[in-house]
């Protein structure tokens, strides 16, 4: 729920940045890049009406535009690729250069034409690879662009796109707080949790709206570019107070191309992690194999192309128990053999527990050049993974684990239409689905928790043996999750004289955002001593197991009846913006923008509002909640949708910003957890988390 809770009511933010630039600004969230061209003669005078033709070297895409009276031309939205740029003017020799366009950035070229009949060609390369300008002088956005060449040449230890962030300053991959999404690492900006970012793929939303962070995983082989932005966002960026990541997928070209790769990590070559696997505990075995294949090419040359990638992950990890854990497990097994645990006559004690993980990542994309003005592409992505003995801890038996299955599916269609040489519209339609199930390894109705099982390694529950409810004092992990999302987005760019004007609207309909916490009947005993102590004191074990008067202090017995742990929400998010980049002079540029965001249905969950949330009632009783927010959250949902609902059950955010820029035209260059909350509070875990976010 992080993304929905970030804006709390009407908020206005004014940011003023004084940086002077000569070029027009490019949208920070735009999936495409732009190109600025300046044409002059040998004396430095501008050449108006020069013809600038930009052609994609690997497809039939080409664009033409004439320079204005200042000799400037802007191509506002180009797909990331290597382009050939040719400039010609009457009475001058034509010249050609090559340039790399990256998403969310603007490249610039300066042509000096001479009166001659020869044709010159200039190519900027770095180690044989086309290189974009190292600094984007058209925008103050702090960002790093990782290209497909970087992804091909730089090894990734985990083969996760989050590990790509290591190539960008100010960021680092972090383990997610949500264990339901296996192997999807979050990206931390400036030491944050990584849950407060915005992530889009081909312009579509790819955010987990339950806990935050990434939703679906993608193979690095399916990526064209990976942009990490950490500061100075424009009006088109919303609902993030951390950073933003933009990913574009690879497309087919006129040339048939493919690849095959095999990655292997052997268990004998792995180093010990001193934090997760310290001495003298046994070294945890780990092995992973990745098989990757790609294929792309033309279905109809210059008209229809496709690209497909597939990656299969075969990972074999395990939990090797320490000597102390095995000693305590054997003592517990002896107690069961002696008949001291009702209904349990034996407990198996392995030396290690295998944790196999299997994952399939599939992406396919179809591009269609409908006409010179219209270009479509359709992309479908699938991620299916399966884990056995998931969430088994170092000091917990296999009965506390689960078998986890997650299925992700994403379908996106996009169209870019050139109305005029100076007006471009981009339409994005997306549908995504996430289904997660966690089947527990045991269903005994019994759980025993001993002190040695709760330590800083504990991430989900603290039971030593029996049913794991996946709950601690501060968190409760769902055993089922579903998220369905539908998105409509449209961005319009228009160049008029010295102005580059942009409009955009983004509507996300999320009819399904639901899940379930473990809610089966359970007899939980939290002992104050370890099994080895009770093996020498059987009467004390029985007293503590039944929490009689002779039980040791601080021993807790909790009998929970079966209940309904389900929760659900239905959300709508609407945002729109307007932005203008005004080139006052060649060396003076002003950017101004306005954005408005609102969220509907945020404070209603499972048919209940916040007045039924125990945490909210506590805030009211202690007078720690503003009166106006109190009334907002307590109002019941109207029976009919309309203006009343939109005004009272929504959250609004308005952002204003104004920037001034000036510069010369650059020349050509190259938790520790223990204890448990009462079960009666668990169905309200989601709402309680919401209130904690509201206070911050």
C-alpha positions in Angstrom: 0.0 0.0 0.0 3.0 2.3 0.0 2.3 3.9 -3.3 -1.2 4.8 -2.5 -0.5 6.1 0.9 2.4 8.4 0.0 0.2 11.4 -0.8 -2.0 12.1 2.3 -4.2 15.0 1.3 -3.9 18.2 -0.7 -0.2 18.9 -0.9 1.6 21.6 -2.9 5.3 21.4 -3.5 7.2 24.2 -5.3 10.7 23.4 -6.5 12.9 26.0 -8.2 16.1 24.9 -9.9 18.4 27.5 -11.4 20.4 25.9 -14.1 20.8 27.5 -17.5 20.5 25.5 -20.7 20.1 26.2 -24.4 18.2 23.0 -25.2 14.7 22.0 -24.6 14.0 19.6 -21.7 13.0 16.0 -22.2 10.4 14.2 -20.1 12.0 12.3 -17.3 9.3 9.6 -17.3 9.0 9.4 -21.1 9.8 5.9 -22.4 11.5 7.5 -25.4 14.3 9.9 -25.8 14.7 13.1 -28.0 17.2 14.7 -30.3 18.2 18.3 -30.6 20.0 19.4 -33.8 21.6 22.8 -34.4 22.6 23.6 -38.0 25.0 26.5 -38.8 27.4 27.5 -41.6 31.2 27.9 -41.2 30.8 31.4 -39.8 28.4 30.2 -37.1 25.3 31.7 -38.6 22.1 29.7 -38.3 20.8 27.9 -41.4 17.0 27.9 -41.5 14.9 25.4 -43.5 17.6 22.8 -43.5 16.2 19.3 -43.8 17.1 16.9 -40.9 16.4 13.2 -41.6 16.8 10.7 -38.8 16.8 6.9 -39.7 16.9 3.9 -37.4 19.7 1.7 -38.7 18.0 -1.6 -37.9 14.5 -0.9 -39.1 12.6 1.3 -41.6 11.7 4.0 -39.0 12.7 7.4 -40.3 11.7 11.0 -39.4 12.2 14.3 -41.2 11.9 17.9 -39.9 13.0 21.4 -41.0 15.1 23.7 -38.9 13.5 26.9 -37.7 14.8 30.5 -38.1 17.4 29.8 -35.4 18.7 26.7 -37.2 17.3 24.4 -34.5 15.3 21.2 -34.9 13.8 18.9 -32.3 12.6 15.4 -32.7 10.7 14.9 -29.4 10.1 11.2 -29.1 12.5 8.6 -30.5 12.6 4.9 -29.5 16.0 4.0 -28.0 18.3 2.9 -30.8 21.2 3.9 -32.9 20.2 6.5 -35.6 21.8 7.9 -38.6 21.2 11.7 -38.9 21.6 13.4 -42.2 21.4 17.2 -42.7 21.0 18.9 -46.1 20.4 22.5 -47.1 20.2 24.2 -50.5 23.7 25.4 -51.5 25.5 23.4 -48.8 27.1 20.0 -48.7 25.1 17.4 -46.7 26.6 15.9 -43.6 25.7 12.7 -41.7 26.4 11.6 -38.1 25.4 8.6 -36.0 23.9 9.1 -32.6 22.6 6.8 -29.8 19.2 7.8 -28.4 18.5 6.6 -24.8 15.2 6.7 -23.0 14.5 9.5 -20.6 17.3 11.7 -22.0 18.1 14.1 -24.9 21.0 13.8 -27.2 22.3 16.9 -29.1 24.2 17.2 -32.4 25.7 20.3 -34.0 26.3 20.4 -37.7 28.5 22.9 -39.5 27.8 22.9 -43.2 30.2 24.1 -45.8 29.8 25.0 -49.5 31.2 21.9 -51.1 30.0 18.8 -53.0 31.6 16.3 -50.8 29.6 14.3 -48.2 31.1 14.0 -44.8 30.3 11.3 -42.2 31.2 11.6 -38.5 30.8 8.6 -36.2 31.4 8.8 -32.4 32.5 5.5 -31.0 34.0 4.2 -27.8 35.9 0.8 -28.0 34.0 0.1 -31.2 30.6 0.7 -29.6 28.4 3.7 -30.3 28.4 5.9 -27.3 25.8 8.5 -26.3 27.0 11.8 -24.8 28.2 11.2 -21.2 26.2 14.1 -19.9 22.6 15.0 -20.8 22.8 18.8 -20.8 19.1 19.2 -21.6 17.8 18.1 -18.2 18.6 18.5 -14.5 17.3 15.0 -13.8 19.9 13.0 -12.0 19.9 9.6 -13.7 22.1 6.8 -15.1 21.4 4.9 -18.4 22.4 1.3 -18.6 22.2 0.1 -22.3 21.8 -3.4 -23.7 25.6 -3.4 -24.4 26.2 -3.0 -20.7 23.8 -5.7 -19.9 25.5 -8.1 -22.3 29.0 -7.4 -21.2 28.8 -6.9 -17.4 28.1 -10.1 -15.4 25.3 -10.1 -12.9 25.7 -12.4 -9.9 21.9 -13.0 -9.3 20.7 -12.4 -12.9 18.1 -10.1 -11.4 17.3 -6.7 -13.0 17.6 -5.1 -9.6 21.3 -6.0 -9.5 21.7 -3.8 -12.5 21.3 -0.8 -10.1 24.8 -1.5 -8.9 26.0 0.2 -12.1 24.2 3.4 -11.0 25.6 5.7 -8.2 23.5 6.4 -5.1 21.7 3.0 -5.4 22.1 -0.6 -4.2 20.0 -3.8 -4.3 18.5 -4.7 -1.0 16.5 -7.8 0.1 12.8 -7.1 0.0 10.7 -6.9 3.1 8.1 -9.1 1.5 9.1 -12.8 1.3 6.1 -13.6 -0.9 8.0 -12.4 -4.0 10.9 -14.8 -4.4 14.2 -13.5 -5.8 12.7 -10.0 -6.7 15.3 -7.8 -5.1 14.4 -4.1 -4.3 16.5 -1.1 -5.2 17.5 1.2 -2.4 18.0 5.0 -3.1 20.2 6.7 -0.6 19.8 3.9 2.0 16.0 3.7 1.8 14.0 0.4 2.0 13.5 0.2 -1.7 9.7 0.1 -1.3 9.2 3.8 -2.1 10.1 3.9 -5.8 8.2 4.0 -9.1 9.0 1.3 -11.6 7.6 1.3 -15.2 8.2 -1.2 -18.0 7.6 0.1 -21.6 5.6 2.9 -20.0 3.3 0.5 -18.0 3.1 0.4 -14.2 5.0 -2.4 -12.6 4.7 -1.6 -8.9 3.6 -3.8 -6.0 0.7 -1.9 -4.5 0.4 -4.1 -1.4 3.9 -3.5 0.1 5.8 -1.5 -2.5 8.8 -2.1 -4.7 8.9 -4.2 -7.9 6.1 -6.5 -8.9 7.1 -8.7 -11.8 10.6 -9.9 -12.7 12.1 -9.8 -16.2 15.1 -11.5 -17.8 18.1 -9.1 -18.5 18.1 -10.6 -22.0 14.7 -9.0 -22.6 15.9 -5.5 -21.7 16.9 -2.8 -24.2 17.7 -0.1 -21.6 17.6 0.4 -17.9 17.3 3.9 -16.6 17.8 4.7 -12.9 16.7 8.2 -11.8 17.4 9.5 -8.3 16.5 13.2 -8.2 15.0 16.2 -9.9 11.9 14.6 -11.4 9.5 16.4 -13.8 5.8 16.8 -13.6 5.2 13.5 -15.4 6.6 11.6 -12.4 4.2 10.8 -9.5 3.7 8.7 -6.4 7.4 8.3 -5.4 9.5 9.9 -2.7 12.5 7.7 -3.4 13.6 7.1 -7.0 12.3 6.0 -10.3 13.3 3.2 -12.7 12.4 3.0 -16.3 12.8 -0.2 -18.3 12.4 -0.7 -22.0 12.2 -4.1 -23.7 14.1 -5.2 -26.7 12.4 -5.2 -30.2 13.0 -7.0 -33.4 14.8 -5.5 -36.4 15.3 -6.1 -40.1 18.2 -8.4 -39.3 17.7 -11.8 -37.9 19.4 -12.1 -34.5 19.5 -14.5 -31.6 21.6 -15.7 -28.7 22.0 -18.6 -26.3 23.7 -18.5 -22.9 24.4 -20.7 -19.9 25.3 -19.5 -16.5 26.5 -21.7 -13.7 27.3 -21.1 -10.1 28.8 -24.1 -8.3 28.3 -24.7 -4.6 32.0 -25.3 -4.1 32.8 -21.8 -5.4 30.5 -19.8 -3.1 32.0 -17.7 -0.4 30.5 -17.7 3.1 28.3 -14.7 4.0 29.5 -13.6 7.5 26.1 -12.1 8.3 23.6 -14.7 7.1 25.9 -17.7 7.6 28.5 -16.9 10.3 31.1 -19.3 11.7 30.9 -21.9 13.2 27.7 -22.7 11.5 28.1 -25.1 8.5 28.5 -23.4 5.1 25.1 -23.3 3.3 25.3 -25.1 0.0 24.1 -23.2 -3.0 24.0 -23.8 -6.8 22.3 -22.1 -9.6 22.0 -22.7 -13.3 20.5 -20.3 -15.8 19.6 -21.2 -19.4 18.8 -18.3 -21.7 17.7 -18.0 -25.3 16.6 -15.1 -27.6 15.4 -14.8 -31.1 14.3 -11.8 -33.2 13.8 -10.7 -36.7 11.4 -9.5 -39.4 8.1 -11.2 -40.1 7.7 -8.7 -42.9 10.7 -6.5 -43.7 10.3 -2.8 -42.9 6.8 -3.5 -41.6 6.5 -6.2 -38.9 9.1 -7.5 -36.5 9.2 -9.8 -33.4 11.5 -10.5 -30.5 11.3 -13.4 -27.9 13.4 -14.3 -24.9 13.2 -17.2 -22.5 15.2 -17.8 -19.3 14.9 -20.9 -17.0 16.4 -20.8 -13.5 17.3 -24.0 -11.7 18.4 -23.1 -8.2 19.3 -25.5 -5.4 19.8 -23.9 -2.0 19.6 -25.5 1.4 19.5 -24.7 5.1 22.3 -26.6 6.9 21.6 -26.8 10.6 24.2 -25.8 13.2 25.4 -28.1 15.9 23.3 -26.2 18.5 20.2 -26.4 16.4 20.5 -30.2 15.9 21.1 -30.7 19.6 17.9 -28.8 20.5 16.0 -30.6 17.7 17.1 -34.0 19.1 16.0 -33.0 22.6 12.6 -32.0 21.2 12.3 -35.3 19.3 13.1 -37.2 22.5 10.3 -35.3 24.3 7.9 -36.4 21.6 9.1 -40.0 21.7 8.5 -40.0 25.5 4.8 -39.0 24.8 5.1 -35.6 26.3 3.7 -33.8 23.2 0.0 -34.7 22.7 -0.7 -36.1 19.3 3.0 -36.2 18.3 4.9 -39.4 18.7 8.0 -38.7 16.6 9.8 -35.7 15.0 12.3 -36.2 12.2 15.6 -34.3 12.6 17.5 -33.8 9.3 21.0 -32.3 9.1 19.9 -29.9 6.4 16.7 -29.0 4.4 16.8 -28.5 0.6 15.2 -25.3 -0.7 14.8 -25.8 -4.5 13.7 -22.9 -6.6 12.5 -23.0 -10.2 11.6 -20.0 -12.3 10.6 -19.4 -15.9 10.8 -15.9 -17.4 9.3 -15.4 -20.9 8.8 -12.2 -22.9 7.7 -11.7 -26.5 7.2 -8.5 -28.4 5.6 -7.7 -31.8 6.3 -4.4 -33.5 4.2 -3.1 -36.4 4.9 0.0 -38.6 1.3 0.8 -39.5 2.4 3.8 -41.5 5.0 6.6 -41.5 3.0 8.3 -38.8 1.8 5.3 -36.7 3.8 2.6 -34.9 2.4 -0.1 -32.6 4.0 -2.7 -30.4 2.5 -5.5 -28.3 4.4 -7.1 -25.5 3.5 -10.1 -23.3 5.5 -11.2 -20.3 5.2 -14.2 -18.0 7.0 -15.1 -14.7 6.2 -18.4 -13.0 8.2 -19.6 -10.0 8.0 -22.4 -7.4 9.8 -22.8 -4.1 9.8 -25.8 -1.7 10.5 -25.4 2.0 10.2 -21.7 1.7 10.9 -19.5 4.7 12.5 -22.3 6.8 14.9 -20.7 9.2 18.3 -21.9 10.6 16.7 -22.8 14.0 13.4 -24.1 12.8 12.3 -27.5 11.6 10.9 -28.1 8.0 7.3 -28.3 9.4 7.5 -24.5 9.7 8.1 -23.9 6.0 5.8 -23.8 3.0 5.6 -24.6 -0.7 5.2 -21.3 -2.5 3.9 -20.7 -6.1 3.8 -17.3 -7.8 2.4 -16.5 -11.2 2.8 -13.1 -12.9 1.4 -12.0 -16.3 1.6 -8.7 -18.1 0.2 -7.6 -21.4 1.0 -4.1 -22.8 0.0 -2.4 -26.1 1.5 1.0 -27.2 1.0 3.3 -30.1 3.0 6.3 -31.1 1.3 8.6 -33.6 2.8 11.6 -35.3 0.0 14.1 -36.0 2.4 16.7 -37.5 6.1 16.9 -37.5 5.8 18.9 -34.3 3.0 16.9 -32.5 3.3 13.4 -31.2 0.9 11.3 -29.1 1.8 8.1 -27.2 -0.9 5.7 -26.0 -0.2 3.0 -23.5 -2.7 0.2 -22.5 -1.7 -2.4 -19.9 -3.2 -5.3 -18.0 -1.4 -7.3 -15.4 -2.2 -10.1 -12.9 -0.3 -11.5 -9.9 -1.4 -14.7 -8.0 0.5 -16.0 -5.1 -0.2 -19.1 -2.9 1.7 -20.3 0.1 0.9 -23.9 1.2 2.2 -24.7 4.7 4.2 -27.9 5.2 2.2 -28.9 8.3 -1.4 -28.5 9.5 -1.2 -29.9 13.0 -3.1 -27.2 14.9 0.0 -27.0 17.1 3.1 -24.8 17.2 6.0 -24.8 19.7 8.3 -21.9 20.0 11.6 -22.0 21.9 14.0 -19.1 22.6 16.8 -20.5 20.5 14.7 -20.2 17.3 14.2 -16.4 17.6 17.2 -14.4 16.6 18.2 -11.8 14.1 18.0 -14.3 11.2 14.2 -14.8 11.9 12.2 -13.1 9.1 8.8 -14.8 9.2 7.4 -16.3 12.4 9.4 -17.8 15.2 7.9 -21.3 15.6 10.4 -24.1 16.2 8.0 -26.9 15.3 4.5 -27.1 13.9 2.3 -24.7 12.1 3.9 -21.4 11.1 1.3 -18.6 11.1 4.0 -16.3 9.5 3.3 -13.6 12.0 5.5 -11.6 14.4 4.8 -8.7 16.7 5.2 -6.1 13.9 4.3 -8.0 10.7 2.0 -10.7 9.3 2.9 -12.3 5.9 0.0 -13.4 3.7 -0.5 -17.0 2.6 -2.4 -15.8 -0.5 -2.2 -12.7 -2.7 -3.9 -11.4 -5.8 -3.4 -8.2 -7.7 -5.1 -7.2 -10.9 -4.3 -3.9 -12.6 -5.5 -2.1 -15.7 -3.8 1.1 -17.0 -4.7 3.7 -19.5 -2.0 6.4 -20.2 -1.7 9.0 -22.9 1.1 11.5 -23.4 1.0 14.4 -25.9 4.0 16.5 -27.0 3.8 19.6 -29.1 6.6 21.9 -30.3 5.5 25.4 -31.2 8.1 28.0 -31.9 10.2 28.3 -28.7 7.8 26.2 -26.6 7.7 22.4 -26.1 4.4 21.7 -24.4 3.5 18.4 -22.9 0.2 17.0 -21.5 -0.5 13.6 -20.0 -3.1 11.5 -18.2 -2.6 8.3 -16.3 -5.5 6.2 -15.1 -5.0 2.9 -13.1 -8.0 0.7 -12.2 -7.2 -2.0 -9.7 -10.3 -4.0 -9.0 -8.5 -6.7 -7.2 -6.0 -6.1 -4.4 -6.6 -8.9 -1.9 -5.0 -11.5 0.2 -5.3 -13.8 3.2 -3.4 -14.2 6.4 -3.1 -17.7 8.1 -6.2 -18.1 10.1 -6.4 -21.8 11.1 -7.0 -23.0 14.6 -3.7 -23.3 16.6 -2.4 -24.0 20.1 0.8 -22.0 20.4 3.2 -22.4 23.3 6.0 -19.9 23.8 8.5 -21.5 26.1 11.1 -19.6 28.2 13.6 -22.5 28.1 15.1 -24.6 25.3 14.2 -28.3 24.7 17.5 -29.5 26.3 16.4 -27.9 29.6 13.0 -29.6 29.5 14.5 -33.0 28.5 16.1 -33.0 32.0 12.8 -31.6 33.6 9.9 -33.4 32.0 7.3 -32.3 34.6 8.2 -28.7 34.0 7.7 -29.2 30.3 4.2 -30.5 30.8 3.4 -27.6 33.2 4.7 -25.1 30.6 2.9 -26.8 27.7 -0.4 -26.5 29.5 0.4 -23.2 31.1 -0.6 -24.4 34.6 0.1 -22.6 37.8 3.5 -24.3 38.0 4.6 -22.9 34.6 7.7 -20.8 34.5 7.2 -17.0 34.4 6.7 -15.5 30.9 5.5 -18.8 29.4 2.6 -18.0 27.1 -0.1 -20.3 25.8 -2.3 -19.0 23.0 -5.3 -20.9 21.7 -6.7 -19.4 18.5 -9.8 -20.6 16.9 -10.2 -20.7 13.1 -11.2 -17.4 11.5 -11.3 -15.4 8.4 -8.0 -13.8 7.6 -8.9 -12.4 4.2 -8.7 -8.8 3.2 -9.4 -6.9 0.0 -9.5 -3.5 -1.6 -10.5 -1.9 -4.9 -8.5 1.2 -6.0 -8.6 3.8 -8.7 -5.7 6.2 -9.3 -5.9 9.2 -11.6 -3.1 11.6 -12.4 -2.7 14.3 -15.1 -0.1 16.9 -15.8 0.9 19.8 -18.0 4.4 21.0 -18.7 6.1 23.7 -20.8 9.7 24.1 -21.8 10.2 27.7 -23.1 13.4 28.6 -24.9 13.5 32.3 -24.2 16.8 32.6 -26.0 19.4 30.2 -27.3 21.1 30.3 -23.8 18.1 30.7 -21.6 15.4 28.1 -20.9 12.4 28.0 -18.5 10.5 24.9 -17.5 7.2 25.0 -15.7 4.8 22.2 -14.9 1.7 21.2 -12.9 0.6 17.8 -11.8 -2.4 16.5 -9.9 -2.9 13.0 -8.5 -5.8 11.4 -6.6 -6.6 7.9 -5.3 -10.1 6.6 -4.8 -11.2 3.8 -2.4 -8.1 3.9 -0.3 -9.6 3.8 3.2 -12.1 1.1 2.6 -11.0 -2.6 3.0 -13.1 -5.7 3.1 -16.2 -3.5 3.5 -14.9 -1.8 6.6 -13.5 1.7 7.1 -10.8 2.9 9.5 -13.3 3.4 12.4 -13.0 -0.4 12.9 -9.3 -0.4 13.0 -8.0 -0.8 16.6 -4.8 1.2 15.9 -7.0 4.1 14.6 -9.1 4.0 17.7 -6.0 4.2 19.8 -4.8 7.2 17.9 -8.1 9.0 18.4 -8.2 8.1 22.2 -4.7 9.6 22.7 -5.5 12.7 20.6 -2.7 12.0 18.2 -4.7 12.2 15.0 -5.8 15.5 13.4 -9.5 16.1 13.6 -9.9 16.7 9.9 -8.2 13.5 9.0 -10.3 11.7 11.6 -13.5 12.7 10.0 -12.2 11.8 6.5 -11.5 8.2 7.4 -14.6 7.6 9.5 -17.2 8.6 6.9 -19.1 5.6 5.6 -18.9 4.7 1.9 -21.9 6.2 -0.1 -24.2 3.7 -1.7 -23.7 5.3 -5.1 -20.6 6.4 -6.9 -20.4 10.1 -7.6 -19.1 13.5 -6.6 -19.5 12.7 -2.9 -17.4 9.6 -3.0 -14.8 11.2 -5.1 -14.4 14.1 -2.7 -14.5 12.2 0.6 -12.9 8.8 -0.1 -9.9 10.0 -2.1 -6.5 11.4 -1.6 -5.2 14.3 -3.6 -1.7 15.5 -4.4 -0.8 18.6 -6.4 2.7 19.4 -7.5 4.0 22.7 -8.9 7.5 23.3 -10.1 9.4 26.0 -11.9 12.9 25.8 -13.3 15.3 28.2 -15.0 18.2 27.0 -17.0 20.9 28.6 -19.0 24.1 27.4 -20.6 26.1 27.5 -23.8 25.3 25.0 -26.5 27.7 22.2 -25.8 30.1 21.3 -28.6 30.2 17.8 -30.1 31.8 15.4 -27.6 31.6 11.9 -26.5 14.6 -6.3 12.2 15.1 -8.3 14.9 11.6 -10.0 15.6 10.1 -11.9 18.5 6.7 -12.3 20.2 3.4 -12.3 18.4 0.4 -10.0 18.2 -3.0 -11.3 19.4 -4.7 -13.1 16.6 -7.7 -10.9 16.9 -5.6 -8.0 15.6 -4.2 -9.8 12.5 -7.1 -9.2 10.1 -6.5 -5.5 10.8 -2.7 -5.7 10.0 -3.2 -4.0 6.6 -5.2 -1.1 8.1 -2.8 -0.8 11.0 0.1 -0.5 8.6 -1.9 2.1 6.7 -2.2 4.2 9.9 1.5 4.0 10.6 2.1 5.3 7.1 -0.4 8.1 7.6 1.4 9.3 10.8 4.6 9.6 8.9 
